[in-house]
């Protein structure tokens, strides 16, 4: 069955196709009594059962999903609905913990770790969402080996982009992106350190939001770096992403970075103005995609034309000074941060699992015929070779340099040109999966926002030979309301 044929499957009694789902429409059907949360959850569980063996988007479904859906129906019957997400199934990336569903990061090393709700999962439950299960990912969020294959994990297998035979879903929130693209869930949550939400979202043709650092809690999320890690929505539409972000965002006493979010958390759907692009000042960062082939570059030209037709004022091109220098100090800082943060995470995690990074390395080596079948653990070893000391002057110099370069690159162009946002192609179309040489990933635009801790939103912008290409809207810290409006207006213009 083709992707289009699969997405044409309708939810019984509603006429809503899996490829045309929106939270607002599902909520309307639930409120009108034409659909129950139990039936909706059963619909998606059936799709996972039928389609996941070839897609490998989901590691496990939740044993509580059916009961959670029934509880939602009971609330609705009693007039105690918790909002539009009540009864809506959500998949969460499997480096995020939930009750009875340990955060495995795709590795057997954490298969028997304790399983308590991450703070963001508790936020979803408070909104009435049904936790459908755990999405596959690049093992250890793609911070174990170099080279690697995005979407490959020991527990989940190789996630596959549904838009092209043998094509990579990109990573590391691969399963979340594939699940949305293939209609295995209406909503999903991913995580990003640098590119891991926006890259798979773009490659799979869905919407992804990498929020401002601190807007969404990291408590209960397997870390790479507290300096860059964040979770965020992955959905079919900007409107759905705004709803999901509203549920996820909030101050968590256990995550100091979220204290800065006080006063910035908002009801994000309120900012979805269809005419938001009228008069908006956007800088076109062409240099990010200077390696693009002609067909991919044409997607950017088409997007720029669409933005102009909607009344945007384009500063074209803009330069992000020294953006190409960010990655070297970033990587040096991440190796130290990973050792520090994963050791701290494991030391506080109950259950049966290795005690630290050295233990993880030993575990992988002892199970090498399965865990290390295709790729090694070079990044683990590089991180373990550091002191893992965040007070080390060499480390502090690298982190300061990375942050300074990223923020200066964006702040200068945003301020000097009085921009609402910078736009750029998110990345190139999906490459072929290769378990020998690894990913072919030659360029992307994620690093400045990821390292600076600023928000970015990717929206489908076009295709190349049937493979999706996304456009990113990048803004200053806490500019999610403005970015959502711009992205929504761009999305709607493409539907006319």
Secondary structure, 3 states (H helix, E strand, C coil): CCHHHHHCCECCCCCCEHHHCCHHHHHHHHHCCCCCHHHHHHHHHHHHHHHHHHHCCEEEECCCHHHHHHHHHHHHHCCCCCCCCCCCEEEEECCECECCECCCCCCHHHCEECCCCCHHHHHHHHCCCEEEEEECCCHHHHCCCCCCCCCEECCCEECCCCCCCCECCCCCCHHHHHHHHCCCCCEEEEEECCCCCHHHHHHHCCEEEECCCCCECCCCECCCCCCCCEEEEEECCHHHHHHHHHHHECCCCCCHHHHHHCCCCCCHHHHCCCCCCCCCEEEECHHHHCCCCHHHHHHHHHHHHHHHHCCCEEEECCCCCCHHHHHHHHHHHHHHHHHHHHHHHHHCCCEECCCCHHHHHHHHHHCHHHHCCCCCCHHHHHHHCCCCCCCCHHHHHHHHHHHHHHHHHHHHHHHHCCCCEEEEECECCCCECCCCCCCCCCCECCHHHHHHCCCEEEEEEEEECCEEEEEEEECCCCCHHHHHHHHHHHHHHHHC
